[in-house]
Amino acid sequence: KNQVEQSPQSLIILEGKNCTLQCNYTVSPFSNLRWYKQDTGRGPVSLTIMTFSENTKSNGRYTATLDADTKQSSLHITASQLSDSASYICVVSARISGTYKYIFGTGTRLKVLA
Amino acid sequence: NAGVTQTPKFRILKIGQSMTLQCTQDMNHNYMYWYRQDPGMGLKLIYYSVGAGITDKGEVPNGYNVSRSTTEDFPLRLELAAPSQTSVYFCASSYESGGPSYEQYFGPGTRLTVT
């Protein structure tokens, strides 16, 4: 069964600290992996998209890694800011029967405290 | 360029009522999607469209209908609303589907409560 699991479910950190969010997937055949940021009451916004050949991709203070062998990804946030408080969703795209399917994780809810 | 817009933002329905959630994109995208997001769950695909006049079911289509008469608009119709349809609904669009070169853009969501 195609699944995307994220951990932790929630996380609280102090402003200025770093943190790492995890994503494990059992999706086949794998096409690409995406990380989204979803602010409360808003739609998800794309942070990164990675294919199996990309190990690392950065977007400002956000750095995503991908290990296609172990089917794991992480999102590292450096020098957190209050505005990083949001849910972070891992999404894996699979090409099944000629069409792409998106499999969404349940997200990690991050709260950054002053 | 407004991106993906959705109306209404909030709605309360009584059991058995019907309504249409509106979605419009101005990016000339071929693909459009409707998702629902329940608390603590990942987004679930309700319906999607690969172009005007072409729609297909996603994972959870029961109780919903869609149409796509233009590239820009992709309304979602709820017939005979049930409490199980209480959720946040997101519309999304992309130029093509799922490949690594194509971003998926989401609207701001419609929060629907059925009582």
Interface residues (C-beta under 8 A of the other chain):
Chain A: V4 S31 N32 R34 G41 R42 G43 P44 V45 S46 I49 M50 T51 I89 S93 A94 R95 T99 Y100 K101 Y102 I103 F104 G105 T106 G107
Chain B: V4 G40 M41 G42 L43 K44 L45 F90 A92 S97 G98 G99 P100 E103 Q104 Y105 F106 G107 P108 G109
